[in-house]
Amino acid sequence: MFKKKLMTLVGVLMMGFGSNTALAVPVDVELQLLVDVSGSIDASEFTLQMNGYRDAFQSAAVQNAVANGVLGTIAVQLIQWSGAAEQFVSLGWTQLTTAAEMNAFGNAIAATARIFAGSTAPGSAITFGLPEFFGNGFEGTKKVMDVSGDGIQNSGTDTMIARDNALANGIDQINGLTIGDVPGLQAWYQANVVGGAGAFQMHATDFATFAGAVKTKLERDITGVPAPGALGLMGIGLVMMGMAATRRRRQLP
């Protein structure tokens, strides 16, 4: 799958060769955070959740995970979701390379206002999130959806169908982060949400422990190991990007 993605990147760069078309920016990971804000999450829990993401992006562990990638840069988007028709892009696709950029992104998450407090429709969230990867200006060696939540679906699109459709249409991993003590929640996420090669699920026993869990999870989301040959293909892609840029400069009056 990684090889396929990197070949796609090379193709994108080749299409831009000799033209003035803007090229997709290569990144290690395109990471979409799908954050549950359904009615079962109260105001203090929402704050703990957002502060947990802030602390994770501002941690040395996550910042080192980004810096140690092949390209040392990622693109991240944050979406709030609740019921069947309740999804909202709170933070659009943002490239994160430096510690300062990750600190600022973390602060932006913590400052995000809550949009919904309805039912629980993770399948609809996945369906909403899928087209957000298309034409987003980035090309990652891996496309990842990170779904967090404290409840089982009670509304919206069938989650398993949504997951399988996303995986069939270019998403490499859908990883899960469950929160709390709802009976059967972890097993339900594993069966209906988690999917793709190397996909995984983690659990926070409550919102007070969410920050530690999400930090570890983001590290794992970011540090996936490319398939054999991926580094060579990425190198070819970067060389082509440089050649394209040089040719465009020569064409300028």
N, C-alpha and C positions, 0 to 999 in steps of 0.2 A: 504493500500500500504506500509506504514512504517513497519507494522508487517511482511509482506511478505519479505521485504528487510532484516529485522533483522533475520528472520528465515533463509534466505540465508546466512547471516553472520555466524550464528551458524553452518550451514551445512559446510561452508568452514573451520571453525575452527575444526570441528569434523573430516573432511577428513585429516587434518594435524596432528591430535592426533596420537602420536606414530610413526611419520615419520619424515624425515629430510626435507620435502617439505616446502619451504618458504610460510608463511601465508600472506594473504592479511591484510593490516594494517587497523584496524577499525577507521573511522573518522565520524564526525557528518554529513558532507556534501561533496559530490563530485561535485564541481562547475566548469562548463566549460563556459568561457567567449568567446563568438563569436562576434568579433568586426568588424564592417563595415568599410572598407577602400576603398570604391568604388570612382569613379571619381568625384562624386558630393561633396566629402570632400576634401577641399584644404589643403595645407601643414600646415597652421596655425591651422586649425580645427583639423587635425590629432594630432598635438602637444597638443592642449587643451584636446582632448579626452584621450590621453595616460597619460597626467599629472593628469587628473581627476581620473583615476584609481589609479595612484600612491598615490595621496592625500587621496583617500578613504581607501586604505589598511593601510596607515600610520595614520589614524585618530583613536582617542580614541573610537569612537562609533563602528567602525567595529572591532577593536581589542577586545573590551569588548564583542561584540556579539560572537566572536570566543571563548573567555575565558569562557563565561557563558554557552556554550553548554554542553551537557551530557558528552562528552569526552574532550571538550576543544581543538579540533583540526579539521582542514578541509584539503581537497586536492583541488588544483586549477590548471586549465590549461587555457592558452590563445591562441586563434586561430584568425588570421586575415583572412577576407574573402572579396571577391568582386564578380567576374563573375562566370559562370558555372563551370569552371575548375580552379578557383583561390581561393585556401584555403591553409593556411600554419600554422603549429604549431609553434608559436613564443616562447612560454614558455611551456615546458612539465609539466606533473603532478608533483606538488610540495606540500609537506605537510607543512602546516603553523600552528604553535602552539604558539610560543612566539612573543612578540612585535618586537624583533629583526628580526625574520624571515619574518614577515609581512612588516617591513620597507624595508628589502632587496628585497623582491618580488616587492614592489611598485617601487623601484628604477630600477629594471630590466624591468618593464613595460615601464617606462618613457624613458629608453635607447633603447627600441625596434625600429629597423629600419622599415620603411614602405616597404611592399612587393608588393602591387598591387595598381592600381587606375583605375579599369575597370568598368564593368556594375554591376548590383545589383541582386544577386542570393541568398537570404537567405535560400531558400529551399535546394539548393546545399550545403550550409554551414551546415545546420542541418544534412543532409545525410552524409557529411564528418565527422562531429563531433560524430555521434552515435557510431561507432566502437571504438573510442578512449577511451570509458568507459570500454571496455572489456579487461580484463587482465592488467589493469593499475596499479596493486599492491595495490589498496585501496578498501575498502568495506564500503560505507557510508550508514547511515540510510535514506539518500535521495540523489538522483541523479538529478542535476539541470543543464539545459542549460539556459544561460543568453544571449539573442540575442539583440544587440543594432544596430540601423541603422537610416538613415535619408531619406530613400526612399522605394517605393513600388517595388516589384519584376519586373524586365524587362528582366530576363535571367534565364536559368537553370531549375532545377527540380521544379515542382509545390510545393509551400510552404506548403499548407494544407496537401497534401499527405505525404510530408516529416515529418511534425509535427506528424501526426497520426501514421506513422510508428515508429517514435522514441518513442512515448508514449506506443505503443504496444510491444516494445522491451526493456522495463526496465527503461526508463526515467520517473521520477516522475513529474517533472515540466519543462515547457519551459516558461520562463518569458521574457517579452519584455521591452525595453527601447527605445522609439522613440525620435528623435531629430529634431527640426526645424518646419517649417510651411508648409510642403507639404500637399495640400488638401487631406483629407481622410486618411492620414497616420496612425493616431491612430486607427481608425476604422478597417483599413486593417490589422494591426498587431493583433488586438484583434480577428479578424475573422480567420486569417491564421497562426499566429505564436504562440500565447499564448495558452497553453493547460496543462491539468493535474489538479489534485485536489489541490486547494489552489493557483493555478497559478495566476499571476497578471501582470499588465503593468503599467509603469510609463512614464512620458513625460518631456523632457527638452526643453524649448522654443527655445533655441539656444545652440551653443557650449560653450558660456560663462557661461551658467548655468548648463552645463553637470556635473561638479564636484560635486555640491550639490546633484543633482539627483542620480548620480551613488553611492554616499555614502549611501544615504537612501535605494537605491535598494539593495546594497550588504548586508546591515543590515537585510533586509527582506528575501533575499535569504538564509542567514545563520541561522536565528532564527526561522525557521519553527518549530512548536510544534509536537513532535512525537505522533503517535496514542496511545490510551490507551493500556497499557501492553508493550509498546516499551522499557521502561526503564528496566523492569524485564528481557526481552529477551536479551537486551544488556548486562545486568549483567551476565546472563548465558554464553553468548558468551565470555566475558572477563575471566570468571572463567575457561572455557575450554581452552582458549588460554594459560593461566598460567599453567594449568595442562600439556598441550602439551609441553610447553617449559621445564617444570620440568622433564618430561619423557625423552626428548631428551638429557638433561644434564646428566641424570643417565646412558644413553646408551653410552656416550662418554668414550673412553678408558682412 
